[in-house]
Amino acid sequence: MYKILILFFLILINDAYCKNNSLIQRNKIPYKVIESKNWTLSKVKDNGYVVFFRFLTKVPKNIKLNDYPYMISIFWSYPIVDDSGFPSKEILKAHEDIETSLNILDDHINSFYVAQITGNGRKEWIWYTNNIDIWWEQFIKALKGHPKYPLDIATDKEPTWERYKLISKNK
């Protein structure tokens, strides 16, 4: 159960951290916690809080990055409930529900789920897609029936997957 909880704590801090490299550059990921065939889990310290990064270990060889040129980031800022910097059990459960429902979007036809970061009051999921409109339709369909979540969604044209590369090079 502990390993499962840790996995749900992973996410990308916010757009500014990775775009400006501040979190990654300032704190270089000190070690790998878990590496599997598909995913790597790492952690850093940011302002005294542990922040977990979970990211795709490597992109499949047959995939051309520029075929999925749009990055989509889903952000959830949450209140820090204790010294850990992690969300309450209720918010953690909502994160789990979102992730379970959005798994269908990781089809490797229209989009790739590549990373998430959790900690210091912030959760982020990162995707790359070849069509934002199709991704958005699938996103709405996947979360139909869910309560309204405090999510901010940002998109950016990023055909060389710079954000993913910035995260994954620090394993």
N, C-alpha and C positions, 0 to 999 in steps of 0.2 A: 504494500500500500504506500509506503514511504517513497519508493521509486516513482510510482504513478503520480503522487502529489508533486514531486519535484518536476516532472515533465510538464505539468500544467502551470508551473510557475515561470516557464520560459517565455520571453517575448522581447522584442526590440524596443528600447527605451522611448525615443521619439525621433521624429524626422530630423530635428536639429542635431541630435547626438551623432547620427551617422553621416548626415550631409556635411557637418563641420568636423567630423572625426573626433570630437572632443572626448567622448567617453572612451572610445577604443584607443586613441592616441595617448591619452593621459594615463590610462591604467593597464595597458597591454594585458590581454587575457593571460593569467599566470599559469594555468594548466588546464588540461582536458579532464573533465569529470567522467564522461562516458562517450565512447565512440562506437557506433554500430555500423552495420553495412550501409545504412542510409542516412543516419543522423548523427550529429556531434553535439554534445552538451558541454558548454563551458561557462565559467563564471568570472565576474570582475567585482571589484568594490567601487561604488560610486557614492560619494558623500557619506561614507560610513555604512552604506547598505549593500548587501549582496545583490547582484543583478545576474540572472541566468540568461544565456543565449542558447537557443537550440536552432541548429541550421542544417540544411541539406549537406551531407559530407562531400558529395561531388555531383555535378550535373551529369546525367547520362551522356555518354559519348556521341550518340546519334542526334543530340539536340543542338540546334544552332541558336545561340542566345538571341541574335537579332530577329529570329522568328517570333519572339515573345518580347516585344520592345517596351511594353508598358508596365511600370511598377505600381502596385497598389498597396498602400499601407492602411491598416485598420488600427486605430489607437483607442485605448480605454485608460483614462486617468482615474485612479481610485484612491480613496483615503488610506493612508498608512495606519494600521491598527496597533502596531507594536514596534519594537526595535528591529524586527526582521525586514521591514520595508515591503512586506507582501500583503495581499488583500485578505479581507475577512473570509471566513468559510463560505458565506453566502455568495460573495463575488467570485471566489474561486470556483464554486459550483456553476455559476453563470458562464465563466470562461470555458469550463469543461463542456458545457452544453453548446456553446458557440462552436468550439473546435470540432466537436463530434458532428454537428450539422454541416459545417463547411468542408468536411473531408471530401464531399462529393465534387467540389470545385477543383481538386487536385487531380485532374483527369489526364494531364500531359498532352491534351489535344488543344484545349483553349487556354489552360493556365497551369502554373506550377506554384505550389506552396513551398517557399524556400527557407523561411526563418520566423522565429518569434523571440521576443525578449520580455522578461518579467522581472520587476523589482523596482524599488525606489518610487512606488506610487504610479507606475506606468506599465501597461501591457501593449504590445504591438505584434501584429501578424503581418508578414510580408509575402506578397504574391507577385508573379510576373505573368502577363497575359498577352495574347495576340489580338484581343478584341475586348475593349473595356465594356462596351454595351452588352455583349453576351455574358461576360463575367458578372456584370451588375444584375442582369436578369436572373442568373443562377444564384447569386447571393441573396436576392430578395426571396426567391423561391425556397432556398435552403433555410432561411430564418422565418418563414411564414409560420405564424402561430406562437412564436417566441414573444416574450415581453419586450417592450422598447428598452434598448440598451443605450448607455451613454457613449456611443462610438463616434469617432471622427474618422472620416475616410479621405485619404489623399491619393492622388495619382500623379505620375510623372513619366515622361518619355525617357527611357533609360535602356537603349538597345544593347549596351555592353554589360548590363547587370552590375554596375559599379557598387551599388549598395550591398548586394550579396557578396561580391568579391571582397569588399572591405571587412565584412563580418567574417567570412570563411577563411580569410588569410591569417587570421589570428588564432587558429587552433593550436 
